[in-house]
Structures are given as structure tokens and as C-alpha cells.
Amino acid sequence: MQIKVKDFIEKIENQAYRHETILADKDKEEDVLQNVDQAVFPLIDKMVDAISKEELAETELVIGDGEDRISIMLETGIINLPFENIKRVDNFFDDLEAEVPVIVYFIAKGRLLNESDFKIMRVSPASEFIKDHGQKTVALAASDALNRILANRESAKEE
């Protein structure tokens, strides 16, 4: 899957992409941790469906709310910046008419994940993601992020 840089920017700015959110109750954190593969499967499935239709997409699993909200996301992008930073994307390209590959990125957000409460990671080109490349990486990255957040929160309680 390829897209012109300017077309990507325009679609994201106009919110012309698929956005799907799955909500998990805060009291189900343990269930999600015990079955991360199962918890992220709907994100992966929705992303594969969007890519197969040549659509840009953002899929999100939300656990909890308020200060303890955790988001596990997949986004199609052209550089490792989330959709919310679309205004900065053109800084990284000399030619906005250039066709570039669409990449699937894993994003995690949550209090005490790390210093920035944020992580973004390249998973694979979209064309490879739909062939099952990178999908195990998503489950591992989600498991790591969730475990890190919960361990850091537990440590913070003890201090």
C-alpha cells in the first residue's frame, strides 16, 4: 500500500480514516493481561480489514478511564508520528508529491509507561501486515507496555 505524502496529510487532517475503539472495563485489566493475544486480536482484525480496503486506520483498545486510562493502538502512517502530530509530518519529507509506503505502527499510552507516558513502534509495512507479518509483534508490544505500566504504578504506590 502506497500513498502520496500530501494525500496522507490531507486525509488525517480531515479525519478521512477509519477510527475504531474497543472499550475494556478497568476491572478487566487482569483479564487483558492474561489474554493479551485475545485482547489485541480485534485491533489487528480491524486494521487488516482497513488495509485490505486501502483505507488508513486507527484502531484502539482502551482500558480504564481518567488518570488510569491505558490506550493500546494501531495506526497506519508514513513516519513514526501519531495522527495527533500530523502538523509535523511534512517536516520530514522534501517532496510532498512523493509516494511512500504505508506502515503499521503500534502505540501505547498510559500513566507511568515511561517518562513520556507514550511509546510508538514500527510494526511492518501495511502490505506485509495483512499477510500476518508483525501481528505477533503487536501482542508482544502490548503485553510489554501493559506489564510496564502496571509494574510502575505498583512501585509508585509503594513509595
C-alpha positions as CSV (number, residue, x, y, z in Angstrom):
1,M,0.0,0.0,0.0
2,Q,1.4,3.4,-1.1
3,I,0.2,6.9,-0.6
4,K,1.4,10.4,-1.6
5,V,2.7,12.4,1.4
6,K,0.3,15.3,0.8
7,D,-2.7,12.9,0.4
8,F,-1.8,11.2,3.7
9,I,-1.6,14.6,5.5
10,E,-4.9,15.8,4.0
11,K,-6.7,12.6,4.9
12,I,-5.5,12.7,8.5
13,E,-6.2,16.4,8.9
14,N,-9.8,15.9,7.6
15,Q,-10.2,12.7,9.7
16,A,-10.8,10.7,6.5
17,Y,-9.7,7.5,8.0
18,R,-11.3,4.6,9.8
19,H,-11.3,5.0,13.6
20,E,-12.5,2.2,15.8
21,T,-12.3,2.0,19.6
22,I,-12.8,-1.0,21.8
23,L,-13.5,-0.4,25.4
24,A,-12.4,-2.7,28.2
25,D,-13.5,-2.1,31.8
26,K,-10.8,-1.0,34.2
27,D,-11.6,-4.0,36.4
28,K,-10.7,-6.3,33.4
29,E,-7.0,-5.2,33.3
30,E,-6.0,-8.6,34.7
31,D,-8.2,-10.4,32.0
32,V,-6.5,-8.3,29.3
33,L,-3.0,-9.1,30.8
34,Q,-3.8,-12.8,31.0
35,N,-5.0,-12.9,27.4
36,V,-3.2,-10.1,25.5
37,D,-3.3,-12.0,22.2
38,Q,-7.1,-12.3,22.5
39,A,-7.4,-8.7,23.7
40,V,-5.5,-7.2,20.7
41,F,-6.9,-9.6,18.1
42,P,-9.9,-7.2,17.4
43,L,-7.4,-4.3,16.8
44,I,-5.4,-6.5,14.4
45,D,-8.5,-7.8,12.6
46,K,-9.9,-4.2,12.1
47,M,-6.6,-3.0,10.9
48,V,-6.2,-5.9,8.4
49,D,-9.8,-5.1,7.1
50,A,-9.0,-1.4,6.6
51,I,-5.7,-2.2,4.8
52,S,-7.3,-4.7,2.6
53,K,-9.7,-1.9,1.5
54,E,-6.8,0.5,1.0
55,E,-8.0,2.7,3.9
56,L,-6.0,4.5,6.5
57,A,-7.0,3.5,10.0
58,E,-6.5,3.9,13.7
59,T,-7.7,1.1,16.0
60,E,-7.7,1.5,19.7
61,L,-8.2,-0.7,22.8
62,V,-9.0,1.5,25.8
63,I,-8.6,0.0,29.3
64,G,-10.0,2.0,32.2
65,D,-10.6,5.8,32.3
66,G,-9.4,9.0,33.8
67,E,-5.9,9.2,35.1
68,D,-5.5,5.4,34.8
69,R,-6.7,5.1,31.2
70,I,-4.4,2.9,29.0
71,S,-4.6,3.0,25.2
72,I,-3.2,0.3,23.0
73,M,-3.4,1.4,19.4
74,L,-2.5,0.6,15.8
75,E,-2.2,3.3,13.2
76,T,-1.3,3.4,9.6
77,G,1.3,6.0,9.0
78,I,4.2,7.1,6.8
79,I,6.5,8.2,9.6
80,N,6.7,7.3,13.3
81,L,4.4,10.1,14.5
82,P,0.9,9.5,15.7
83,F,-2.1,11.0,13.9
84,E,-2.3,13.7,16.6
85,N,1.0,15.1,15.4
86,I,0.0,15.4,11.8
87,K,1.1,19.0,11.6
88,R,4.8,17.9,11.9
89,V,4.8,15.2,9.3
90,D,5.7,17.4,6.3
91,N,8.9,18.4,8.2
92,F,10.3,15.0,7.4
93,F,9.7,15.0,3.6
94,D,11.3,17.1,0.9
95,D,8.7,16.1,-1.7
96,L,5.1,16.1,-0.7
97,E,4.2,14.6,-4.1
98,A,6.3,11.5,-3.3
99,E,4.6,8.2,-3.0
100,V,5.7,6.4,0.2
101,P,4.8,3.1,1.8
102,V,2.1,3.0,4.4
103,I,3.4,1.4,7.6
104,V,1.6,0.0,10.6
105,Y,2.6,1.5,13.9
106,F,2.0,0.3,17.5
107,I,1.2,3.0,20.0
108,A,0.8,2.7,23.8
109,K,-0.3,5.5,26.1
110,G,-0.6,5.3,29.8
111,R,0.5,6.9,33.1
112,L,3.9,5.6,34.1
113,L,4.6,3.7,30.9
114,N,7.8,5.6,30.7
115,E,9.0,9.2,31.1
116,S,6.6,10.4,28.4
117,D,3.7,8.0,29.1
118,F,3.9,7.2,25.4
119,K,5.5,4.6,23.1
120,I,5.4,4.3,19.3
121,M,7.0,1.5,17.4
122,R,7.1,0.5,13.7
123,V,5.5,-2.9,13.2
124,S,5.6,-3.6,9.5
125,P,4.6,-2.2,6.1
126,A,0.9,-2.4,5.7
127,S,1.2,-4.7,2.7
128,E,3.1,-7.2,4.9
129,F,0.9,-6.8,7.9
130,I,-2.1,-8.2,6.1
131,K,0.0,-11.3,5.4
132,D,0.3,-11.9,9.1
133,H,3.7,-10.2,9.3
134,G,4.1,-8.2,12.5
135,Q,0.9,-9.3,14.2
136,K,2.7,-11.3,16.9
137,T,4.9,-8.2,17.4
138,V,1.7,-6.3,18.3
139,A,0.7,-8.8,21.0
140,L,4.3,-8.8,22.5
141,A,4.5,-5.0,22.4
142,A,1.0,-4.7,24.0
143,S,2.0,-7.2,26.7
144,D,5.2,-5.4,27.4
145,A,3.5,-2.0,27.6
146,L,0.7,-3.2,29.9
147,N,3.1,-5.0,32.2
148,R,5.4,-2.0,32.4
149,I,2.5,0.4,33.2
150,L,1.1,-1.8,35.9
151,A,4.5,-2.6,37.5
152,N,5.5,1.1,37.5
153,R,2.1,2.0,39.1
154,E,2.6,-0.7,41.7
155,S,6.1,0.7,42.5
156,A,4.7,4.2,42.7
157,K,2.1,3.1,45.3
158,E,4.9,1.6,47.5
159,E,6.9,4.8,47.6
